[in-house]
Amino acid sequence: WAVRTATTTTLGPGEHRIYLVTLYAGNEYQIKVCGDKNVNDVDLVLHDAEGKELARDKSDDREPSLGFKPEKTATYYVAVYAADLAADVKNAGVALAVTYK
């Protein structure tokens, strides 16, 4: 596996970030997120360029992940949501990595 994209951000309760990525046909991708100790649950959703949901992590944890193999090279949107933060926390650190092979 090689790293395609890696980034970090800070999210408040209920906030989200959307990342624009180009994914290439023929590659297999793993999209992974990790929240710091202030995160109880982070949600991860992959959308196509028209906004159609293609994949969603269904776990209730701070380390969601998705696997995806695009049929065509295109622009996709990766959405990361702070679904649940620890009590009385205003912000939490979240890291995103997109890997491929």
C-alpha contacts under 8 A as a table, 3 or more apart, distances in Angstrom:
res1	aa1	res2	aa2	distance
1	W	99	T	6.11
1	W	100	Y	5.37
1	W	101	K	5.01
2	A	99	T	5.37
2	A	100	Y	5.41
2	A	101	K	6.37
3	V	6	A	7.14
3	V	97	A	7.14
3	V	98	V	6.12
3	V	99	T	4.36
3	V	100	Y	6.48
4	R	97	A	7.54
4	R	98	V	5.33
4	R	99	T	5.14
4	R	100	Y	6.50
5	T	96	L	7.85
5	T	97	A	5.58
5	T	98	V	5.01
5	T	99	T	6.98
6	A	95	A	7.40
6	A	96	L	5.59
6	A	97	A	4.31
6	A	98	V	6.39
7	T	95	A	5.78
7	T	96	L	5.37
7	T	97	A	6.62
8	T	93	G	7.14
8	T	94	V	5.64
8	T	95	A	4.21
8	T	96	L	6.14
9	T	93	G	5.91
9	T	94	V	5.43
9	T	95	A	6.45
10	T	91	N	6.12
10	T	92	A	5.42
10	T	93	G	4.60
10	T	94	V	6.02
11	L	14	G	7.89
11	L	15	E	5.63
11	L	16	H	6.65
11	L	17	R	7.97
11	L	82	A	6.28
11	L	91	N	5.36
11	L	92	A	5.43
11	L	93	G	6.55
11	L	94	V	7.17
12	G	15	E	5.35
12	G	82	A	6.85
12	G	85	L	7.88
12	G	89	V	7.92
12	G	90	K	5.51
12	G	91	N	4.38
12	G	92	A	6.41
13	P	82	A	5.90
13	P	83	A	7.02
13	P	84	D	6.63
13	P	85	L	6.10
13	P	89	V	7.93
13	P	90	K	6.79
13	P	91	N	7.08
14	G	81	Y	6.74
14	G	82	A	5.22
14	G	83	A	5.69
14	G	84	D	7.29
15	E	81	Y	6.02
15	E	82	A	5.61
15	E	83	A	7.95
16	H	79	A	6.83
16	H	80	V	5.41
16	H	81	Y	4.27
16	H	82	A	6.12
17	R	79	A	5.79
17	R	80	V	5.40
17	R	81	Y	6.76
18	I	77	Y	6.34
18	I	78	V	5.55
18	I	79	A	4.40
18	I	80	V	6.41
19	Y	77	Y	5.54
19	Y	78	V	5.03
19	Y	79	A	6.37
20	L	75	T	6.82
20	L	76	Y	5.91
20	L	77	Y	4.76
20	L	78	V	6.49
21	V	75	T	5.67
21	V	76	Y	5.36
21	V	77	Y	6.24
21	V	78	V	7.42
22	T	73	T	7.11
22	T	74	A	5.61
22	T	75	T	4.40
22	T	76	Y	6.06
23	L	27	N	7.77
23	L	70	P	6.90
23	L	73	T	5.66
23	L	74	A	5.84
23	L	75	T	6.42
23	L	76	Y	6.96
24	Y	27	N	5.93
24	Y	70	P	6.67
24	Y	72	K	6.56
24	Y	73	T	4.17
24	Y	74	A	6.70
25	A	69	K	7.13
25	A	70	P	5.15
25	A	71	E	5.28
25	A	72	K	4.58
25	A	73	T	4.74
26	G	69	K	7.06
26	G	70	P	7.04
26	G	71	E	7.21
26	G	72	K	7.98
27	N	69	K	6.15
27	N	70	P	7.28
27	N	100	Y	6.30
27	N	101	K	5.68
28	E	67	G	7.43
28	E	68	F	6.06
28	E	69	K	4.61
28	E	70	P	7.50
28	E	100	Y	5.44
28	E	101	K	5.46
29	Y	67	G	5.66
29	Y	68	F	5.15
29	Y	69	K	6.04
29	Y	98	V	6.77
29	Y	99	T	5.59
29	Y	100	Y	4.39
29	Y	101	K	6.78
30	Q	65	S	6.98
30	Q	66	L	5.73
30	Q	67	G	4.60
30	Q	68	F	6.50
30	Q	98	V	5.82
30	Q	99	T	5.22
30	Q	100	Y	6.26
31	I	65	S	5.45
31	I	66	L	5.15
31	I	67	G	6.37
31	I	96	L	7.40
31	I	97	A	5.88
31	I	98	V	4.53
31	I	99	T	6.45
32	K	63	E	7.03
32	K	64	P	6.02
32	K	65	S	4.33
32	K	66	L	6.60
32	K	96	L	5.81
32	K	97	A	5.31
32	K	98	V	6.45
33	V	42	V	7.80
33	V	44	L	7.53
33	V	62	R	7.55
33	V	63	E	5.36
33	V	64	P	5.54
33	V	65	S	6.32
33	V	80	V	7.93
33	V	94	V	6.91
33	V	95	A	5.53
33	V	96	L	4.51
33	V	97	A	6.44
34	C	42	V	7.93
34	C	62	R	5.74
34	C	63	E	4.51
34	C	64	P	7.02
34	C	94	V	5.70
34	C	95	A	5.28
34	C	96	L	6.71
35	G	38	N	7.38
35	G	39	V	5.48
35	G	41	D	7.97
35	G	42	V	6.93
35	G	62	R	5.08
35	G	63	E	6.47
35	G	92	A	7.15
35	G	93	G	5.85
35	G	94	V	4.37
35	G	95	A	6.44
36	D	39	V	5.73
36	D	62	R	7.61
36	D	92	A	6.39
36	D	93	G	5.40
36	D	94	V	6.30
37	K	40	N	7.70
37	K	92	A	7.86
38	N	85	L	5.81
38	N	86	A	5.19
38	N	89	V	6.75
38	N	91	N	7.67
38	N	92	A	5.41
38	N	93	G	7.64
39	V	42	V	7.02
39	V	62	R	6.00
39	V	82	A	7.52
39	V	84	D	6.40
39	V	85	L	4.48
39	V	86	A	5.82
39	V	92	A	6.23
39	V	93	G	7.95
40	N	60	D	7.74
40	N	61	D	5.97
40	N	62	R	5.66
40	N	83	A	7.88
40	N	84	D	5.31
40	N	85	L	5.21
40	N	86	A	6.04
41	D	60	D	5.33
41	D	61	D	4.43
41	D	62	R	4.70
41	D	63	E	7.92
41	D	82	A	6.67
41	D	83	A	5.41
41	D	84	D	4.88
41	D	85	L	6.77
42	V	60	D	7.29
42	V	61	D	6.31
42	V	62	R	5.13
42	V	63	E	7.02
42	V	64	P	6.72
42	V	80	V	6.91
42	V	81	Y	5.61
42	V	82	A	4.93
42	V	83	A	5.30
42	V	84	D	6.84
43	D	56	R	7.78
43	D	57	D	6.39
43	D	58	K	7.64
43	D	59	S	7.90
43	D	60	D	7.79
43	D	64	P	6.61
43	D	79	A	7.99
43	D	80	V	5.75
43	D	81	Y	4.94
43	D	82	A	6.60
43	D	83	A	6.18
44	L	56	R	5.92
44	L	57	D	5.48
44	L	64	P	6.33
44	L	65	S	7.10
44	L	66	L	7.75
44	L	78	V	7.19
44	L	79	A	5.76
44	L	80	V	4.83
44	L	81	Y	6.48
45	V	53	E	7.10
45	V	54	L	7.69
45	V	55	A	5.85
45	V	56	R	4.45
45	V	57	D	6.52
45	V	78	V	5.88
45	V	79	A	5.11
45	V	80	V	6.69
46	L	53	E	5.99
46	L	54	L	5.54
46	L	55	A	5.17
46	L	56	R	6.37
46	L	76	Y	7.09
46	L	77	Y	5.81
46	L	78	V	4.74
46	L	79	A	6.34
47	H	50	E	7.62
47	H	51	G	5.28
47	H	52	K	5.26
47	H	53	E	4.44
47	H	54	L	5.32
47	H	55	A	7.23
47	H	76	Y	5.82
47	H	77	Y	5.03
47	H	78	V	6.43
47	H	79	A	7.82
48	D	51	G	5.33
48	D	52	K	5.45
48	D	53	E	6.70
48	D	54	L	6.72
48	D	75	T	6.87
48	D	76	Y	4.71
48	D	77	Y	6.19
49	A	52	K	7.48
49	A	74	A	7.71
49	A	75	T	5.82
49	A	76	Y	5.41
49	A	77	Y	6.81
51	G	77	Y	7.84
53	E	56	R	7.56
55	A	66	L	7.16
55	A	68	F	7.94
56	R	66	L	7.10
57	D	64	P	5.95
57	D	65	S	6.21
57	D	66	L	6.22
59	S	64	P	6.62
61	D	64	P	6.60
70	P	73	T	6.79
82	A	85	L	6.82
85	L	89	V	6.49
85	L	92	A	7.34
86	A	89	V	5.71
89	V	92	A	7.36
